[in-house]
Amino acid sequence: MVKKEEIMEVLKGIMHPEINASLIDLGMIKDVEIKENVISIILNLPYEGVPIKYMLMDEIENALKKFDIEIKIDTREMNPAERQKFMEMAQAYWKF
């Protein structure tokens, strides 16, 4: 059975496409849970309707498919404190 540490190590390598930081560092991966043959992940978005939502979900799924278990991704909107921290990091690490 896959371990949470293995999953987290893979997720640490997924970088935001516009910010020079990982989704983990940006607080976008809020929770990871493994039950039987299912990995459940909460993708914490600054706003629910962000245009790259599905692209991020695809990146997560593609990175984790090597574990050959079901992947469920639930999206949530960041609370104001999380959003503020995300915005500060986005400004500091913006690629363009």
C-alpha positions, -999 to 999 in steps of 0.1 A, spaced: 0 0 0 12 35 -9 22 57 20 12 93 26 49 103 26 54 89 -9 24 109 -21 36 141 -5 70 137 -20 55 135 -55 31 165 -48 61 186 -36 74 184 -72 43 199 -88 50 236 -95 25 263 -101 27 273 -138 29 310 -131 46 312 -97 80 298 -90 68 276 -60 52 242 -56 15 237 -49 25 225 -14 45 256 -7 17 278 -18 -8 261 5 -28 248 -24 -27 211 -13 -46 213 19 -52 177 28 -41 142 16 -58 111 28 -53 75 18 -80 49 24 -78 15 9 -71 21 -28 -81 58 -30 -61 89 -26 -82 119 -16 -68 153 -20 -81 188 -13 -69 213 -38 -72 247 -21 -78 274 -46 -75 312 -40 -109 315 -58 -131 286 -69 -133 298 -105 -95 302 -112 -89 295 -149 -62 269 -143 -82 247 -119 -86 218 -143 -50 220 -155 -38 217 -119 -61 188 -113 -47 171 -144 -11 177 -132 -19 161 -98 -36 131 -114 -7 126 -139 19 128 -112 2 103 -90 -10 78 -117 22 58 -111 8 46 -79 -20 29 -98 -48 37 -74 -79 58 -76 -74 96 -72 -102 119 -60 -96 157 -60 -119 180 -42 -115 217 -47 -122 243 -21 -118 280 -19 -91 294 4 -102 313 35 -91 350 37 -60 342 57 -49 314 33 -56 336 3 -36 365 18 -6 342 23 -10 328 -12 -11 363 -27 21 373 -8 39 343 -20 26 348 -56 40 383 -56 73 372 -42 78 343 -67 59 355 -98 77 342 -129 68 369 -154 
